[in-house]
Amino acid sequence: MENKIILNDKDKDFSIYTIADLHLSLNEITQKPMDLFGSAWINHVQILEENWKRTVKDNDLVIIPGDISWSMTLIEADVDLSWIDSLPGKKVIFKGNHDLWWSSIKKMNTLYETIYFMQNDIFVYGDIAVCGTRGWICDGSDKFKEEDTKIYKREILRLEMSLNKAKDSKMDIKEIIGFLHYPPTNERREPSGFTDLFDKYGIERVFYGHLHGKDAKRNKDAFVIGNTVYKLVSLDALSCHLLKIK
């Protein structure tokens, strides 16, 4: 079954936004003050909530590519996920490297009214398809080790599974937008298995997160590999503002 929301005529004038790395810890058990990581994180939840409510309408879509909550279990993460669920718009959430609470997709997708958790799949909203995966440290990175090879290759397979579903879909899709949590390349922006797939499937725009602080500042500008534009959308890179992509 394809995951599609068919919009009524009154809802077809919608926008799509994205922001990654919310790093929530609203549960008292898992509180982790983010202002330890720089001034961009001071009161970041309150600022994000104000910007979100000022920007997003109920018929809009928000894509959050990873690092949602510091919680260790789904039960603990419920406070953070319920907070997201209460905000305007529909949401698609990808897994990040810190989302250790991530559980069964089937189970998670029964829990919240406005959230869809993405893995090995696509999500179609109106005539836009959302594809992607978590990603991983890319081959050739300074941090890449032999044990990363298996996960890197698995994430490439998951991305191709998602892109294949969009390509083979019988739905009227005008654009496929790609998402990763990890950057799509190594530090030298050399092509990777991820960029090869996005280029192969003709994806023109890809958004990713994961980078913070000095790394976010160094990578704040979009870059192009092949025919695909890649843009960093981590919370501190966007100064707590959601990026409008449609």
C-alpha positions in Angstrom: 0.0 0.0 0.0 1.4 3.4 -1.0 1.5 6.1 1.6 -0.4 9.0 0.1 -2.5 11.8 1.3 -5.1 12.9 -1.2 -5.8 16.6 -0.6 -9.2 18.3 -1.0 -9.4 21.2 -3.4 -9.3 23.7 -0.5 -6.0 22.1 0.8 -4.2 21.8 -2.5 -2.5 25.2 -2.0 0.0 23.8 0.5 3.7 24.4 1.4 6.4 22.0 2.4 9.0 22.8 5.0 12.0 21.0 6.4 14.3 21.2 9.5 16.5 18.5 11.0 18.1 17.8 14.3 15.5 19.1 16.8 17.4 17.3 19.6 14.4 17.4 22.0 14.5 16.3 25.6 11.2 17.4 27.0 10.9 14.3 29.2 12.4 15.0 32.7 14.1 11.6 32.6 16.2 12.5 29.5 16.7 16.3 29.7 19.8 17.4 27.9 20.3 21.2 27.7 21.5 22.0 24.2 22.8 25.4 25.0 26.0 23.6 26.0 26.6 23.3 22.2 26.5 27.1 21.6 24.3 30.1 21.6 22.2 28.9 18.7 20.7 26.3 21.0 19.6 28.7 23.8 15.8 28.2 24.3 15.8 26.5 21.0 12.5 24.5 21.7 10.6 27.7 22.5 12.0 29.6 19.6 11.3 26.7 17.2 7.8 26.4 18.4 7.1 30.1 17.9 8.6 30.0 14.4 6.7 26.8 13.5 3.3 28.1 14.7 3.9 31.4 12.9 4.9 29.7 9.6 3.1 26.3 9.2 -0.6 25.8 8.4 -2.5 22.6 9.2 -2.5 21.5 5.5 1.3 22.0 5.1 3.9 19.2 5.3 7.1 19.3 7.5 10.0 16.9 6.8 12.3 16.2 9.8 15.4 14.2 8.7 16.6 12.8 11.9 17.9 13.4 15.4 14.5 14.1 16.9 14.9 13.1 20.5 17.6 12.3 23.0 15.4 9.6 24.6 16.5 6.0 24.8 13.1 4.3 24.5 9.9 5.0 22.6 8.0 5.4 25.8 10.4 8.1 27.0 10.3 9.8 23.5 6.5 10.1 23.6 6.7 13.5 25.3 8.9 14.8 22.4 6.9 13.1 19.7 3.6 14.3 21.2 5.0 17.9 21.2 5.7 17.5 17.5 2.3 16.0 16.9 0.6 19.0 18.5 2.2 21.5 16.1 0.5 22.5 12.9 0.9 20.5 9.7 1.6 16.9 8.8 5.1 15.6 9.5 7.4 13.0 8.0 10.2 11.8 10.3 13.4 10.1 9.3 15.8 8.3 11.8 19.0 10.0 12.9 22.0 8.6 14.5 20.9 9.7 18.0 17.3 8.4 17.6 18.0 5.3 19.8 14.3 5.2 20.8 13.3 4.2 17.2 11.1 1.2 17.2 9.0 -0.9 14.8 7.8 1.3 11.9 4.4 -0.5 11.9 3.9 0.2 15.6 5.1 3.9 15.5 2.9 4.7 12.6 -0.2 3.9 14.7 0.7 6.3 17.5 0.4 9.8 16.3 -2.3 11.5 14.2 0.0 13.9 12.2 3.3 12.0 12.1 4.5 9.4 9.5 7.8 7.6 10.3 9.8 6.8 7.2 11.9 3.8 6.5 12.4 1.9 3.2 9.4 3.7 1.8 8.0 6.8 0.1 5.4 9.4 1.3 3.3 11.2 -1.3 1.6 14.5 -0.3 -0.5 15.9 -3.1 1.8 15.5 -6.1 5.1 15.5 -4.2 7.0 12.3 -3.2 9.3 12.3 -0.3 12.1 9.7 -0.4 15.3 9.0 1.5 17.0 7.2 4.4 19.2 7.9 7.4 22.4 7.6 5.5 25.8 7.0 7.1 29.4 8.2 7.2 30.6 8.2 3.5 33.5 6.2 2.1 36.6 8.3 2.0 35.6 10.3 5.1 38.2 11.0 7.7 36.1 9.1 10.2 35.2 6.2 8.0 36.4 2.8 9.4 36.2 -0.7 8.1 33.2 -1.5 10.3 31.3 1.4 8.7 31.3 -0.4 5.3 28.4 -2.7 6.1 26.1 0.1 7.4 27.1 2.4 4.6 26.1 -0.2 2.0 22.9 -1.1 3.8 21.8 2.6 3.8 22.5 2.8 0.1 20.2 -0.2 -0.5 17.5 1.5 1.7 17.8 4.6 -0.4 17.4 2.8 -3.6 14.4 0.9 -2.2 12.8 4.2 -1.5 13.6 5.8 -4.9 12.5 2.6 -6.7 9.1 2.9 -5.0 8.7 6.4 -6.2 9.8 5.6 -9.7 7.5 2.6 -10.0 4.5 4.4 -8.4 1.4 4.7 -10.5 0.5 8.0 -8.8 0.8 11.4 -10.5 4.1 12.7 -9.0 5.5 16.0 -10.2 8.7 16.0 -8.1 10.6 13.6 -5.9 12.5 15.3 -3.1 15.3 13.5 -1.4 16.3 13.5 2.3 19.2 12.1 4.4 20.2 12.6 8.0 23.9 12.3 7.3 25.7 14.4 4.7 25.6 12.8 1.3 29.4 13.0 0.8 32.7 12.9 2.6 34.4 16.2 3.8 35.9 16.7 0.3 32.4 16.4 -1.3 33.5 13.5 -3.5 30.6 11.5 -5.1 29.3 8.7 -3.0 26.8 5.8 -3.3 24.1 8.2 -2.2 24.9 10.9 -4.7 25.2 8.3 -7.5 21.7 7.1 -6.7 20.1 10.6 -6.5 21.7 11.4 -9.9 20.6 8.1 -11.4 17.0 8.7 -10.4 17.0 12.3 -11.5 16.5 13.8 -8.1 17.1 17.6 -8.3 16.9 18.5 -4.6 18.2 16.7 -1.5 18.2 18.0 2.1 20.3 16.7 5.0 21.2 17.4 8.6 23.7 16.1 11.2 26.2 18.9 11.0 26.4 21.5 13.9 28.6 24.4 15.1 31.6 25.1 13.0 30.7 22.2 10.6 27.3 23.8 10.0 28.9 27.2 9.3 31.3 25.6 6.8 28.6 23.8 5.0 25.7 26.3 5.2 25.8 27.0 1.4 24.1 24.5 -1.0 26.4 22.6 -3.4 25.8 20.6 -6.5 27.0 17.1 -7.6 25.8 15.9 -11.0 22.4 17.5 -11.5 21.4 17.5 -7.8 21.5 20.4 -5.3 22.3 19.5 -1.7 21.3 21.7 1.2 22.1 21.5 5.0 19.0 22.0 7.1 20.1 21.2 10.7 18.4 23.4 13.3 21.4 25.6 14.2 22.3 26.0 10.5 18.7 27.4 10.0 18.7 29.4 13.2 15.5 27.6 14.4 13.6 28.6 11.2 11.9 26.0 9.0 13.1 26.1 5.4 10.3 26.4 2.9 11.0 24.0 0.0 7.7 24.2 -1.9 
